[in-house]
Amino acid sequence: MAVEAIWQMVVWLLIGLGSVIGVLVLLAVIGCFLPRHHVAARSLRSKRPPEEVWNVVSDYAAAPSWHPEIKAVERLADKGGHDVWRETDRRGYPVQLETLEAVAPRRLVRAITDEGGPFSGQWEFEIEPMEDGSRVTLTERGQVPNPFFRLMFHLFMTPSFYIEIYLKALAAKLGDAATLELPESTNHRDTETLKRQKK
């Protein structure tokens, strides 16, 4: 009886393990049919001139003092003449960011340089002068190679999730209202907006 009971337990454990593996495989298959790349963009109007906005967004070392999602920032060795920084979020997840382009005070491009991470891509900042201050447009061009993470991304987040968090924190730092807009230029239209327009 003892052997039979143990055998039944082993069978049920194998069935349970097989079910879990089957669900994970199914989720990965579904993820394969979701788009790997995404583009998202949002704009923020600020009462501050472009120079002041630039000084904030380009001062990476000071980001933990005003961005609630960034816990620590560390300067790493330069790569091809570009500065590289490691940002650690409040959950302890580190990301390496390389500055690909910096044209003060109007354009900044930073890219994820981690290899083998769950996602990759770049952020593009464009700061335009306005009569009453400036407009900051942040565009994310990202990709999620892993099908499982791709499905989780589509289920629990939107392409604009992280840039909206950033711009709202930036608005608080600059003393502006955290009112975000869709960019006027069609070059910045995100994938969510384009899908709605096609329907």
Secondary structure as GFF3:
##gff-version 3
##sequence-region A 1 199
A	DSSP	alpha_helix	2	32	.	.	.	ID=ss1
A	DSSP	beta_strand	37	46	.	.	.	ID=ss2
A	DSSP	alpha_helix	50	57	.	.	.	ID=ss3
A	DSSP	three_ten_helix	60	65	.	.	.	ID=ss4
A	DSSP	beta_strand	70	79	.	.	.	ID=ss5
A	DSSP	beta_strand	82	89	.	.	.	ID=ss6
A	DSSP	beta_strand	94	103	.	.	.	ID=ss7
A	DSSP	beta_strand	107	112	.	.	.	ID=ss8
A	DSSP	beta_strand	120	130	.	.	.	ID=ss9
A	DSSP	beta_strand	133	143	.	.	.	ID=ss10
A	DSSP	alpha_helix	147	156	.	.	.	ID=ss11
A	DSSP	alpha_helix	161	174	.	.	.	ID=ss12
A	DSSP	beta_strand	180	181	.	.	.	ID=ss13
A	DSSP	three_ten_helix	186	188	.	.	.	ID=ss14
A	DSSP	alpha_helix	191	198	.	.	.	ID=ss15
###
